[in-house]
Amino acid sequence: MYTINFWPILVAAAAGFALSSLWYSPILFGKEWMDLLKITDRNISAMSANNIWLRYAAQFVATIITFCVLAFTVAMSGTGSAGDGALIGFLAWLGFMAPLSLSGLLWKKEPLKLVLIDAINNLIVLVIGGAIIGAWR
């Protein structure tokens, strides 16, 4: 039986959520991301008026689910270090997230820059989350 500690999952999810918030902020790639998606400040204001906190809560729950699965994978592998956890996070990105990102480029005709902004954010979040979970085991 595999035991999963919820604390590293919660810490990894909070770290991933914070990193993504910074990633998509005007400090890093937020303005460029909005331009590529044709989102205006007016759209953001409208979203804020329409319970944006529910969207944040739903995204945080989705992030927790992602890291629960990653923690289960780390536990199944029997690893117990930050490096091993980071490697599993990288492999999860490479095997699951990167191919899905590619489909956005190929089929939805998303600009390469948009795909890279999203894909690299997912990579960083999974690697750091995996490192946190792996170190905590």
Secondary structure, DSSP 8 states (H G I E B T S, - for coil): -----HHHHHHHHHHHHHHHHHHTSTTTTHHHHHHHHT--HHHHHHHHHTTHHHHHHHHHHHHHHHHHHHHHHHHHHT--SHHHHHHHHHHHIIIIIHHHHHHHHHTS---HHHHHHHHHHHHHHHHHHHHHHHHH-
